[in-house]
């Protein structure tokens, strides 16, 4: 194998596939990047058994292949070599089947290749179920839902995000059983899909796709989901199991609904949470008085207390009401909205409440309150 490639182009593609590199020692082959030169194209592939990413480079102005071949190089070291060099172009050649020579200006590197026969066989196959979506919409879905997934492996299904399509309506739901994020949108065509995608995979995908006006193809099969974006193939395993039915969890009848300026509410909660302990109980209290004033407070017996009144824009019903909740959960939910105004709908002091946004008509955030003495 022998080729010359533009350094910036190579680094960009290496950084994309590097998100699938394994950091676990038991399978050293998965710490490698498979490089395949054929048909005037360069394929870069990495996999950690959870996700697999392949990048295709075909720009003949910036890539010149002299000899075809396949090699697996140590991913971490290869990326660092390319990152640290300042050469415009990089020459890559393989000697004796397992020695890689990398020439960049006056630098000459040698890398010992990994055993290519041990690299897993990965099929990036299309499926019959293909959903096309604008990159911006996909990024919005990921940003507004994945934070609500569980970090605990005790219920693996809750570490994923449910993608469900029945007809033209796509519903995306994430929950850790203490909070829930739900977003929906309508597709151009009808589909029937029900899969659970690991939230970490979606976050990795979100770091790769940009906000340029491009389309993403989503291919769903019984065990994996494939995302095709520009010159990239991003494939993730699916989580096996049945996602809990959350359709009846979101309340529709409310004691009162209070509208806030989102940024003012975020600032107030951040100040109120200064004395909370994020490792134990980051609990703050919100009190509504019958004169329609709202108060946010928190107390830490070792440090002190904070209390402040916050402006509200509207209140559907005046009543004396107090509720306690996790400030972290509330802040995560608020920051997922693009609206400048949000409405918090309360159903009771120990019942779930929901947050909606003025312009985020297809997004609902639900939070369970906590009991406090």
C-alpha positions in Angstrom: 0.0 0.0 0.0 1.2 3.5 -0.9 -0.6 6.8 -1.1 -0.2 10.6 -0.6 -2.9 12.6 1.1 -3.6 16.1 2.3 -2.8 16.3 6.0 -5.9 18.4 6.9 -8.3 16.1 5.0 -6.8 13.0 6.7 -6.9 14.5 10.2 -10.5 15.6 9.8 -11.6 12.1 8.8 -9.4 10.4 11.5 -11.0 12.5 14.2 -14.4 11.4 13.1 -13.6 7.7 13.1 -11.6 8.0 16.3 -14.9 8.2 18.3 -15.3 4.4 17.7 -11.8 3.5 19.0 -11.8 1.2 22.0 -9.8 2.1 25.1 -10.1 -1.4 26.6 -6.9 -3.5 26.7 -8.5 -7.0 26.3 -9.0 -6.4 22.6 -6.0 -4.5 21.3 -7.1 -4.8 17.6 -10.1 -2.5 18.5 -7.6 0.2 19.3 -6.6 0.3 15.7 -7.9 2.0 12.6 -8.3 -0.1 9.5 -7.0 1.7 6.4 -8.0 0.3 3.0 -6.9 1.8 -0.3 -8.8 0.6 -3.4 -10.7 1.9 -6.4 -9.0 5.3 -6.1 -10.6 5.7 -2.6 -9.4 5.5 1.0 -11.5 3.8 3.6 -10.9 4.5 7.3 -12.7 2.2 9.8 -12.8 1.9 13.5 -15.0 -0.1 15.9 -15.4 -0.8 19.6 -18.2 -3.4 19.3 -20.7 -0.7 20.4 -20.3 1.6 17.4 -18.5 1.3 14.1 -17.5 4.3 12.0 -16.3 4.3 8.4 -15.1 7.3 6.5 -14.7 7.4 2.7 -12.1 9.7 1.1 -12.3 10.1 -2.7 -11.1 13.6 -3.5 -8.5 13.0 -6.3 -7.1 16.5 -5.9 -6.0 15.7 -2.3 -5.5 12.0 -2.5 -3.2 10.0 -4.8 -3.1 6.2 -4.4 -0.1 4.5 -6.0 -0.6 1.0 -4.5 -3.7 -0.6 -3.1 -3.8 -2.6 0.1 -5.1 -3.0 3.7 -3.4 -2.3 7.0 -4.5 -1.7 10.6 -2.5 1.0 12.5 -2.5 1.9 16.2 -5.2 4.6 16.2 -4.0 6.7 19.0 -0.4 7.0 17.7 -1.4 7.5 14.1 -3.7 10.3 14.9 -1.1 12.0 17.1 1.5 11.8 14.3 -0.9 13.4 11.8 -2.0 16.0 14.4 1.5 17.1 15.3 2.9 17.3 11.8 2.7 20.6 10.0 3.3 19.2 6.5 0.8 20.0 3.8 0.8 16.4 2.5 1.6 13.1 4.1 3.2 10.1 2.4 2.1 6.7 3.6 3.7 3.4 2.7 3.7 -0.2 4.0 6.8 -2.3 4.1 7.1 -6.0 4.8 3.3 -6.1 5.4 3.6 -4.9 9.0 5.7 -1.8 9.0 4.1 1.6 8.2 6.3 4.5 7.0 4.9 8.0 7.4 6.8 10.9 5.8 5.8 14.5 6.5 8.3 17.2 5.5 11.5 16.3 7.3 9.8 13.9 9.7 10.1 10.1 9.2 7.9 7.9 11.3 7.7 4.1 11.5 4.7 2.3 13.1 4.2 -1.4 13.8 0.9 -2.5 12.3 -1.6 -4.6 14.1 -2.7 -8.0 12.8 -5.3 -7.1 10.2 -6.9 -10.5 10.1 -8.0 -10.0 13.7 -10.0 -6.8 12.8 -13.7 -7.6 13.0 -15.7 -8.0 9.8 -18.1 -5.1 9.7 -21.0 -4.8 7.3 -22.5 -1.4 6.8 -25.6 -2.7 5.0 -28.5 -0.6 4.1 -31.9 -1.7 5.3 -35.4 -1.6 3.8 -36.5 0.9 6.5 -34.8 4.2 5.6 -35.8 7.5 7.2 -34.3 10.7 5.8 -33.9 13.7 8.1 -32.3 17.1 8.0 -29.2 17.2 10.1 -30.5 20.1 12.1 -33.6 18.1 13.2 -31.5 15.1 14.2 -29.2 17.3 16.3 -32.2 18.9 18.0 -33.6 15.5 18.8 -30.4 14.3 20.4 -29.7 17.5 22.3 -33.2 17.6 23.8 -33.5 14.0 24.9 -30.3 12.1 25.6 -29.5 14.0 28.9 -32.6 12.3 30.5 -31.4 8.8 30.0 -30.2 6.7 33.0 -26.5 6.4 33.9 -27.2 3.1 35.8 -26.8 -0.3 34.1 -29.4 -1.8 36.5 -32.0 -1.2 33.8 -30.1 -1.2 30.6 -33.1 -0.3 28.5 -33.3 3.2 30.2 -29.7 4.0 29.1 -31.1 4.3 25.6 -33.4 6.6 23.7 -36.6 5.2 22.2 -37.3 6.0 18.5 -40.8 5.0 17.6 -42.6 5.7 14.3 -46.2 4.7 13.7 -47.3 6.2 10.4 -45.8 9.6 9.9 -45.3 10.6 13.5 -41.8 10.0 15.0 -41.7 10.0 18.8 -38.4 10.1 20.6 -38.4 9.4 24.4 -35.7 9.2 27.1 -36.2 8.6 30.8 -34.3 7.5 33.9 -37.6 7.0 35.8 -37.2 10.3 37.6 -37.5 12.6 34.6 -38.6 12.2 31.0 -37.9 14.0 27.8 -40.2 13.6 24.8 -39.9 15.1 21.4 -41.9 14.4 18.2 -41.9 15.4 14.6 -43.8 14.4 11.5 -42.1 12.6 8.6 -42.9 12.9 4.9 -43.6 9.2 4.5 -45.1 6.5 6.7 -43.0 4.0 8.6 -43.3 1.5 11.4 -40.2 1.5 13.6 -39.6 0.8 17.3 -36.0 0.7 18.4 -33.9 1.8 21.4 -30.5 3.5 20.6 -27.8 3.8 23.3 -27.7 7.5 24.3 -23.9 7.5 24.3 -23.9 6.4 20.6 -26.3 9.3 19.8 -24.1 11.8 21.7 -21.0 10.5 19.7 -23.0 10.9 16.5 -24.0 14.5 17.5 -20.3 15.4 17.8 -19.6 14.3 14.3 -22.5 15.8 12.3 -22.4 19.6 11.9 -25.2 22.1 11.3 -24.6 22.4 7.6 -27.8 21.9 5.6 -27.3 18.2 4.9 -29.5 15.2 5.1 -28.9 12.1 7.2 -30.2 8.6 6.2 -31.2 6.4 9.1 -31.3 2.7 8.4 -33.0 0.4 11.0 -32.6 -3.3 11.2 -33.4 -5.7 14.1 -30.0 -5.3 15.8 -28.5 -2.1 14.6 -29.0 1.4 13.3 -26.9 2.9 10.5 -26.6 6.7 10.0 -25.3 7.8 6.6 -24.0 11.3 6.6 -21.9 12.9 3.8 -18.9 10.6 3.5 -19.5 8.9 6.8 -21.1 5.7 7.9 -22.0 5.6 11.6 -23.4 2.3 12.9 -24.5 1.5 16.4 -25.9 -1.6 18.1 -29.5 -1.4 19.4 -30.5 -2.1 23.0 -32.5 -5.3 23.2 -35.7 -5.2 25.3 -39.0 -3.4 25.5 -39.0 0.3 26.4 -41.5 1.2 29.1 -44.8 2.6 27.9 -44.6 6.3 28.9 -47.7 7.5 26.9 -49.9 7.8 30.1 -47.2 9.4 32.3 -47.6 13.0 31.0 -50.5 14.7 32.8 -53.1 16.8 31.0 -55.0 18.3 34.0 -53.1 20.9 36.1 -53.7 22.7 39.3 -51.9 25.8 37.9 -49.6 26.7 35.1 -46.9 29.4 35.5 -45.0 31.1 32.7 -41.5 32.4 33.2 -38.8 34.0 31.2 -36.5 31.0 30.7 -33.2 32.7 31.2 -34.4 34.5 34.4 -35.6 31.2 35.8 -32.4 29.4 34.9 -30.4 32.1 36.7 -32.6 32.0 39.8 -32.3 28.2 40.0 -28.5 28.3 39.5 -28.3 30.8 42.4 -30.6 28.8 44.6 -28.5 25.6 43.9 -25.2 27.3 45.1 -25.6 25.7 48.5 -26.9 22.3 47.4 -24.7 19.3 47.4 -24.7 17.8 43.8 -23.4 14.5 45.2 -26.2 14.0 47.6 -29.4 16.1 47.4 -29.4 19.1 45.1 -32.9 19.9 46.1 -34.6 23.3 45.9 -38.1 24.4 46.7 -40.4 26.5 44.6 -43.3 28.2 46.4 -46.3 29.9 44.7 -48.3 32.3 46.9 -52.0 33.2 46.4 -50.9 36.7 45.4 -49.2 35.1 42.3 -45.7 35.7 43.6 -43.1 32.9 43.2 -40.3 32.1 45.5 -37.3 29.8 45.0 -35.2 28.7 48.0 -32.7 26.1 49.3 -31.1 25.4 52.6 -27.9 23.7 53.6 -27.5 23.3 57.4 -23.7 23.4 57.1 -23.4 26.4 54.7 -26.5 28.5 54.8 -29.6 29.3 52.9 -30.8 31.3 49.9 -34.2 32.6 49.0 -35.3 34.9 46.2 -38.5 36.0 44.5 -38.7 35.5 40.8 -40.9 37.4 38.3 -43.6 35.4 36.5 -45.2 36.4 33.2 -48.5 34.6 33.7 -50.2 32.4 36.3 -53.4 30.5 35.4 -54.6 30.2 39.0 -53.6 31.8 42.2 -53.1 29.3 45.1 -50.7 28.5 47.9 -48.5 25.7 46.6 -45.0 24.4 47.3 -43.0 21.8 45.5 -39.4 20.5 45.8 -37.3 19.0 43.0 -33.7 18.4 41.8 -32.2 21.6 40.6 -30.0 19.6 38.2 -33.0 17.9 36.6 -34.8 21.2 36.3 -31.8 23.0 34.7 -31.2 20.2 32.3 -34.8 20.4 31.1 -34.9 24.2 30.9 -31.7 24.3 28.8 -33.2 22.0 26.2 -35.7 24.6 25.2 -35.0 27.1 22.4 -38.0 29.2 23.5 -37.4 32.4 25.5 -40.5 31.7 27.6 -41.4 28.5 29.3 -44.5 27.3 31.2 -44.3 25.0 34.1 -47.5 23.0 34.6 -48.1 21.7 38.2 -50.4 18.8 39.1 -49.7 18.5 42.8 -47.0 18.9 45.4 -45.9 15.2 45.0 -47.0 14.6 41.5 -45.0 15.0 38.2 -44.9 18.4 36.6 -44.2 19.2 33.0 -42.4 22.0 31.2 -43.3 23.3 27.8 -41.9 26.1 25.6 -43.6 28.9 23.7 -42.0 27.8 20.4 -41.0 24.2 21.3 -44.5 22.9 20.5 -43.2 19.4 19.9 -41.1 19.1 23.1 -42.2 18.1 26.6 -40.0 17.7 29.7 -41.4 15.9 32.8 -39.8 15.9 36.3 -40.8 14.0 39.4 -40.8 16.1 42.6 -39.2 14.9 45.8 -40.7 14.6 49.3 -39.2 16.9 51.8 -39.9 17.3 55.5 
